[in-house]
């Protein structure tokens, strides 16, 4: 059966082998694309899960996750299944199936990071990103040692700043930019955004430390979306 938004609920039931774990907000969904590809597990990370994956990386985290939520007799079989970590908000959204389907489609040429989780922090926000190797920003930049361009990091800060009420059309300039360490494919990074009047402060960090930070200025008071 081809994977479509309409038939997704029938093949996305909670797997019977799953045991409760503090690393996830809820039981994962087991999805069979039905086109020859392997099954995929879609899950949302709890705060504890986010801290662990941020510190250990995706490979080590998956191993720990399997040990925590799968009976030992099933470890071998489940370890071959691909895990995709998504924002918990997707599961309760009215268009859940369409959003999950979009995640499972070919991501080649994508321009945005995978949002694993996000939360509001007063007059700011925090995002946990996975940086896919398939991002088209890595094409030719540089072939032997790809890195995420600085201008893309600023663009993402502005894009996600819309959710705090900032209008990209009112962009007025940049200030106090610092780029200390490169961001490479398959990294996990946190983007912290903080609103201050007509300015949006951003910072990208990983387990290795600070990668970049700066301030985006806008022309007028923030406009509600």
C-alpha positions in Angstrom: 0.0 0.0 0.0 1.6 3.3 -1.0 2.1 5.8 1.8 -0.5 8.6 1.7 -2.0 11.0 4.3 -5.2 9.0 4.1 -3.9 5.6 4.9 -1.2 6.7 7.4 -3.3 6.2 10.5 -3.9 2.5 9.7 -0.1 1.8 9.5 1.0 4.1 12.3 -0.2 2.2 15.4 1.9 2.1 18.5 4.2 -0.9 18.3 3.4 -3.7 20.7 7.0 -4.2 21.9 7.3 -0.6 23.1 7.8 -0.2 26.9 7.4 3.2 28.7 10.5 5.3 28.8 11.4 8.6 30.3 13.3 9.5 27.1 10.1 10.0 25.0 6.9 12.0 25.6 4.7 9.2 24.3 4.9 5.8 22.5 6.5 6.1 19.0 4.6 5.5 15.8 5.7 2.6 13.6 5.2 3.5 9.9 5.7 1.1 7.0 6.1 3.2 3.8 5.0 0.2 1.8 7.2 0.9 -1.2 10.1 -1.4 -0.4 11.7 0.9 2.2 12.3 -0.2 5.8 9.8 0.6 8.5 10.4 3.9 10.3 9.8 4.9 14.0 8.7 8.4 14.6 9.1 9.7 18.2 9.1 12.9 20.2 11.8 13.4 22.8 11.1 14.4 26.4 13.3 16.9 28.2 15.4 14.0 29.5 15.7 12.6 26.0 16.7 16.0 24.5 19.5 16.4 27.1 20.8 12.9 26.4 20.7 13.2 22.6 22.3 16.6 22.8 25.2 15.3 24.9 25.7 11.8 23.3 24.7 12.4 19.7 22.1 10.5 17.6 23.9 7.1 17.2 24.6 6.6 20.9 21.2 7.9 21.9 19.4 5.5 19.6 21.2 2.6 21.3 20.3 3.9 24.7 16.7 4.4 23.6 16.4 0.9 22.4 17.7 -0.5 25.6 15.2 1.6 27.6 12.0 0.9 25.7 12.5 -2.5 24.0 12.7 -6.0 25.5 16.2 -7.4 25.2 15.0 -10.2 22.9 13.9 -7.6 20.4 17.0 -5.4 20.4 18.5 -6.9 17.2 15.4 -6.5 15.1 14.6 -3.0 16.3 18.1 -1.7 15.9 17.7 -2.0 12.1 14.7 0.3 12.1 15.3 4.0 11.4 14.2 6.5 14.0 13.0 10.0 13.2 12.7 12.5 16.1 10.1 15.2 15.7 8.5 18.0 17.7 5.9 16.6 20.1 3.4 19.2 18.8 3.1 17.3 15.5 1.3 14.4 17.2 -1.6 16.5 18.4 -1.9 18.8 15.4 -5.0 18.7 13.2 -2.8 18.0 10.1 -0.7 15.4 11.8 -0.8 12.9 8.9 0.2 15.5 6.3 3.1 16.7 8.4 4.3 13.2 9.1 4.0 12.3 5.5 6.1 15.4 4.5 8.8 14.3 6.9 9.0 10.8 5.3 9.2 12.0 1.8 12.5 12.5 0.0 14.2 15.4 1.8 16.8 16.1 -0.9 17.1 19.8 -1.6 15.7 20.8 1.8 16.4 24.3 3.0 15.5 24.0 6.7 16.8 21.9 9.6 14.8 19.1 11.2 13.0 20.5 14.3 13.3 17.9 16.9 11.8 20.0 19.7 11.0 23.5 20.6 9.7 25.4 23.6 8.8 29.0 24.5 10.9 30.7 27.1 9.2 33.9 28.3 9.8 36.4 25.5 12.0 34.0 23.6 12.2 30.4 22.3 14.5 27.5 22.1 14.8 25.0 19.3 16.6 21.7 19.0 17.7 21.1 15.4 19.2 18.2 13.6 21.2 19.4 10.6 20.5 16.9 7.7 23.4 16.1 5.3 20.8 16.5 2.5 20.5 20.3 3.0 21.1 22.0 -0.3 23.2 24.6 1.5 26.0 22.0 1.8 26.2 21.6 -2.0 29.6 23.0 -3.1 30.2 24.5 0.4 32.7 22.8 0.6 32.8 19.4 -1.2 35.4 17.8 1.0 34.4 19.4 4.2 30.8 20.8 4.1 29.8 23.5 6.5 26.6 25.5 7.0 27.1 29.1 5.7 26.8 31.9 8.2 24.2 33.7 6.1 21.9 30.6 6.4 22.2 30.6 10.2 21.1 34.2 10.2 18.2 33.4 7.8 17.0 30.6 10.1 17.1 32.9 13.1 14.9 35.4 11.2 12.5 32.6 9.9 11.9 31.1 13.3 11.8 34.6 14.8 8.5 35.1 13.0 6.9 32.9 15.7 7.9 35.6 18.2 6.1 38.3 16.1 9.1 39.6 14.1 8.3 40.5 10.5 11.2 39.7 8.1 9.9 42.5 5.8 10.9 44.9 8.5 14.5 43.7 8.6 16.9 46.7 9.4 20.3 45.2 9.9 22.6 43.0 11.9 24.8 43.7 15.0 27.4 41.9 17.2 27.8 38.9 14.9 30.2 36.3 16.0 30.9 33.0 14.2 33.2 30.9 16.4 32.8 27.3 15.2 31.5 25.7 12.0 28.2 23.7 11.9 28.5 20.5 9.9 26.1 17.8 8.5 24.3 15.6 11.0 25.1 17.8 14.0 22.6 18.5 16.8 22.4 22.2 17.6 20.2 24.4 19.8 18.9 27.8 18.5 18.1 30.2 21.3 16.1 33.3 20.4 15.4 36.2 22.7 13.2 39.3 21.9 14.4 42.7 23.1 12.2 45.5 21.8 12.8 45.7 18.0 15.8 43.4 18.2 16.1 39.6 18.0 19.1 38.0 19.6 20.1 34.5 18.5 22.7 31.9 19.5 23.6 28.5 18.1 25.1 26.0 20.4 26.0 22.3 20.4 27.6 19.9 22.9 30.9 21.3 21.7 29.9 24.8 22.8 28.9 28.1 21.1 28.9 28.2 17.3 27.5 31.6 16.5 25.5 34.5 17.9 24.3 37.9 17.0 21.4 40.4 16.9 18.9 41.0 14.1 17.4 44.5 14.1 13.9 45.4 12.8 12.4 48.7 11.8 9.4 48.9 14.1 7.8 47.3 17.1 7.1 43.6 16.7 3.9 42.9 14.9 1.6 40.1 16.0 1.1 37.4 13.4 
